[in-house]
Amino acid sequence: MFYRVRSVMSELNTREVGLRVLLARRRLNWRQGQLAEKAGISVMTVRRVERGIGRPDTATLTRIASALGVSFSSLVSTEGAVA
């Protein structure tokens, strides 16, 4: 599974993933700190993901997806990309 996720992340722009996280967080009307707390990660990590800086690992994206109540695949899917 790690290999599959890695290949998807290679294909998908990290800015796209960040935008999906940002939009999901805003739909919940949460601040970055609230997402960080619920996902058990730092606020700096949330900021980096949302800005598309670096490549977040699978565990981080899984925690973010779970906190946001969305599927992991909805964050990393190459189908239906946000423009």
C-alpha positions in Angstrom: 0.0 0.0 0.0 2.8 2.4 0.8 4.1 2.0 -2.8 0.7 2.8 -4.2 0.3 5.9 -2.1 3.8 7.0 -2.9 3.1 6.7 -6.6 -0.2 8.6 -6.3 1.6 11.4 -4.4 4.2 11.5 -7.1 1.4 12.1 -9.7 -0.6 14.5 -7.6 0.7 18.0 -6.9 1.2 18.5 -3.2 -0.5 21.9 -3.6 -3.6 20.1 -4.8 -3.6 18.0 -1.6 -3.1 21.1 0.5 -6.0 22.9 -1.2 -8.2 19.9 -0.5 -7.2 19.9 3.2 -7.8 23.7 3.4 -11.2 23.5 1.8 -12.3 20.6 4.0 -11.0 22.5 7.1 -12.9 25.6 6.1 -16.1 23.7 5.5 -15.9 22.7 9.2 -15.2 26.3 10.1 -12.0 25.2 11.9 -8.8 27.1 12.5 -5.5 25.4 11.7 -4.9 24.9 15.4 -8.2 23.0 15.8 -7.3 20.6 13.0 -3.8 20.1 14.4 -5.2 19.3 17.8 -7.8 16.8 16.5 -5.3 15.2 14.1 -2.6 15.0 16.8 -0.1 16.9 14.7 1.6 20.4 15.0 0.1 23.6 13.6 3.3 24.0 11.6 2.6 20.6 9.9 -1.0 21.7 9.0 0.4 24.9 7.6 3.0 23.1 5.5 0.5 20.6 4.1 -2.0 23.4 3.2 0.7 25.4 1.5 1.9 22.3 -0.4 5.4 22.5 1.1 7.2 19.2 1.0 5.5 15.8 0.7 3.4 14.8 3.8 3.7 11.2 4.7 0.9 8.7 4.6 0.4 8.7 8.4 0.1 12.5 8.5 -2.5 12.5 5.7 -4.4 9.7 7.3 -4.6 11.5 10.6 -5.7 14.7 8.8 -8.4 12.9 6.8 -9.7 11.2 9.9 -9.9 14.4 11.8 -11.7 16.1 9.0 -14.1 13.2 8.5 -13.1 12.6 4.9 -11.4 9.6 3.3 -7.7 9.5 2.7 -8.4 8.8 -1.0 -10.5 12.0 -1.3 -7.4 14.0 -0.4 -5.0 12.2 -2.7 -7.1 11.0 -5.6 -6.0 12.2 -9.0 -9.6 12.1 -10.3 -11.8 15.2 -9.9 -8.8 17.4 -9.1 -9.6 20.9 -7.9 -8.6 23.5 -10.4 
